[in-house]
Amino acid sequence: MLIASYNKAGMGDVLVTMVAPTTGEQVVTTKDDVTQMTLADNGQLLGYNFFNASALLPELADQAAGQVVLTAAQVATLNDHLASAGFDAQLVADETPKFVIGYVESMEAHPKSDHLQITQVQVDGETLQIVCGSPNITDNVKVIVAKPGAMMPSGQVIWPGELVGVPSAGMICAGRELNLANAPQKPGCVILPDDFGATGDAFDFEKGNHLF
């Protein structure tokens, strides 16, 4: 998994990359214009910050603030820079879409919550278990799924985890969480029309702005 973001106005010319969530004390190491973050207890790589990033990837100059989907060629450029700076751990490109159309195959009540549902959601050839708290969630409908590795407009990163003790791999999204035009500003996931797209397709945000 590789999550990257760039916000020149807010952070300067810095490309932030993450490969794992922070779950403990960090070790921060800086060499040249790269900072590496690892976990203190086991050395697991958490990510890198690349300073003066547009010198490495000039196309970032036209990048809107938010998540950046790095191509394999861009990741190769970053890895060459990491090696020249003296870092061994490399990044692995991940170009798969993270906001997709999902189909809720089934759902059951969470055993330890009076409002959460445990859903089984089909996406691009696999079934994800997602714990969902939307009051309108039901089965046999199409929804918008933020898969692990997605970055929400708020900056929240979706990691695999647990909700009240039950494993959950993703998020079923509300329109307001995705900043869709005219989305209701209240809890409730988006139930997509059957003809919006095929299960597993990347969610079309431009098309999604006309849902409400």
C-alpha positions in Angstrom: 0.0 0.0 0.0 1.3 3.5 -0.9 -0.6 6.7 0.0 0.8 10.0 -1.2 -0.3 13.6 -0.7 0.8 17.0 -1.8 -0.4 20.4 -0.6 2.1 23.1 -1.6 0.0 25.9 -0.2 -0.4 24.3 3.2 2.9 22.4 3.6 5.3 23.8 1.1 7.0 21.7 -1.6 6.7 18.4 0.3 5.5 15.1 -1.0 4.2 13.0 1.9 4.2 9.2 1.4 2.7 6.6 3.8 2.8 2.8 3.7 1.5 1.9 7.1 -0.3 3.5 10.0 1.5 4.9 13.0 0.8 2.5 15.9 3.6 3.4 18.3 6.7 5.6 18.9 8.4 6.7 15.7 12.0 7.0 14.7 12.6 9.9 12.4 15.7 9.9 10.2 16.6 12.7 7.8 19.2 12.4 5.0 19.7 15.2 2.4 16.1 16.3 1.6 14.3 13.1 2.6 12.8 12.2 6.0 12.1 8.6 6.9 9.6 7.5 9.5 9.8 4.0 11.1 8.3 2.3 14.2 10.7 2.3 17.1 9.9 -1.2 18.3 10.4 -3.1 15.1 11.8 -0.8 12.5 8.7 -1.1 10.2 8.7 1.6 7.5 5.8 4.1 7.9 6.7 6.4 5.1 8.9 9.2 3.7 8.6 12.9 3.3 10.3 14.3 0.2 11.3 17.9 0.4 11.8 20.1 -2.7 9.6 17.4 -4.3 8.8 19.3 -7.5 12.5 19.1 -8.4 12.1 15.3 -8.5 8.6 15.3 -10.0 8.0 18.6 -11.9 4.4 17.6 -12.7 3.6 18.2 -9.0 3.5 21.9 -9.8 0.1 21.4 -11.4 -1.2 19.0 -8.7 -4.3 19.9 -6.8 -4.0 19.7 -3.0 -4.8 16.2 -1.7 -4.0 12.6 -2.6 -1.6 11.9 -5.4 -1.8 8.6 -7.3 1.9 8.0 -8.2 2.7 6.1 -11.4 5.2 3.3 -11.4 7.6 5.6 -13.2 7.2 8.3 -10.6 7.8 5.8 -7.8 10.9 4.5 -9.6 12.2 8.1 -9.6 11.5 8.4 -5.9 13.2 5.1 -5.2 16.3 6.2 -7.1 16.4 9.3 -4.9 16.0 7.2 -1.8 18.9 5.0 -2.8 21.1 8.0 -3.5 20.3 9.5 -0.1 21.3 6.2 1.6 17.9 4.7 2.4 17.4 1.0 1.8 13.6 0.6 2.1 11.9 1.2 -1.2 8.4 2.3 -2.1 6.0 0.1 -4.2 3.7 1.7 -6.7 -0.1 1.2 -6.2 -2.2 2.6 -9.0 -5.4 0.7 -8.2 -8.4 3.0 -7.6 -9.3 3.5 -4.0 -12.8 4.9 -4.4 -14.9 2.3 -6.1 -18.5 1.1 -6.6 -19.3 -1.6 -4.2 -22.3 -4.0 -3.9 -23.6 -4.8 -0.4 -24.1 -8.6 -0.5 -25.3 -9.0 3.1 -25.3 -7.4 6.5 -25.8 -8.3 10.1 -26.1 -6.4 13.3 -22.8 -5.8 15.2 -22.9 -7.9 18.4 -21.5 -5.1 20.6 -23.3 -2.0 19.1 -26.9 -1.0 18.7 -26.2 1.1 15.5 -23.4 -0.6 13.7 -23.8 -3.1 10.9 -21.3 -5.7 9.6 -21.5 -5.7 5.9 -20.0 -7.9 3.2 -19.3 -5.7 0.2 -18.3 -6.9 -3.2 -15.7 -4.8 -5.0 -13.5 -5.6 -8.1 -13.4 -9.4 -7.6 -13.1 -9.5 -3.8 -15.4 -9.2 -0.8 -14.6 -6.7 1.9 -16.0 -6.8 5.4 -16.9 -3.2 6.3 -18.4 -2.1 9.6 -20.9 0.6 8.8 -22.8 3.1 11.0 -25.0 4.7 8.3 -28.6 4.7 9.3 -29.8 3.9 5.8 -27.4 1.0 5.0 -29.1 -2.1 3.6 -28.2 -5.1 1.5 -28.5 -5.6 -2.2 -27.6 -2.0 -3.1 -24.7 -0.3 -4.7 -22.6 2.1 -2.6 -19.4 4.1 -2.7 -16.5 2.4 -1.0 -13.3 4.0 0.2 -10.9 1.1 0.2 -7.8 0.8 2.4 -5.4 3.3 1.0 -7.9 6.0 0.2 -7.5 9.5 1.5 -10.8 11.3 2.2 -11.2 15.0 1.3 -10.8 15.8 5.0 -7.3 14.2 4.9 -8.4 11.1 6.9 -6.6 8.0 5.6 -8.5 4.7 5.4 -6.5 1.9 6.9 -7.6 -1.7 7.6 -8.6 -1.9 11.3 -11.4 -2.7 13.7 -14.6 -1.1 14.9 -15.7 -2.1 18.3 -13.7 -5.3 18.0 -14.8 -6.4 14.5 -12.3 -6.3 11.6 -13.2 -3.7 9.0 -11.5 -3.1 5.7 -12.7 0.2 4.2 -15.5 2.7 4.5 -19.0 3.0 3.0 -19.2 6.7 2.1 -21.7 9.5 2.6 -22.0 12.2 0.0 -21.0 14.9 2.4 -17.8 13.0 3.4 -16.8 13.1 -0.3 -17.7 16.8 -0.8 -20.2 15.8 -3.5 -22.3 18.8 -4.8 -25.6 19.3 -2.9 -25.1 16.2 -0.7 -27.3 16.2 2.3 -25.4 17.4 5.4 -26.6 14.6 7.6 -25.6 10.9 8.3 -26.4 8.4 5.6 -24.4 6.7 2.9 -25.0 7.2 -0.8 -27.2 4.5 -2.3 -26.2 4.5 -6.0 -28.7 3.9 -8.9 -28.3 0.4 -10.4 -27.1 1.9 -13.7 -24.5 4.2 -12.2 -21.7 1.8 -13.0 -20.4 -1.7 -12.6 -19.4 -3.2 -9.3 -15.7 -2.6 -8.9 -15.5 0.4 -11.2 -13.7 3.4 -10.0 -16.2 5.9 -8.6 -16.7 8.8 -11.1 -16.6 12.0 -8.9 -17.8 14.2 -11.7 -20.8 12.0 -12.3 -21.3 11.7 -8.6 -21.7 15.5 -8.3 -25.1 15.1 -10.2 -26.5 12.5 -7.8 -28.3 15.0 -5.6 
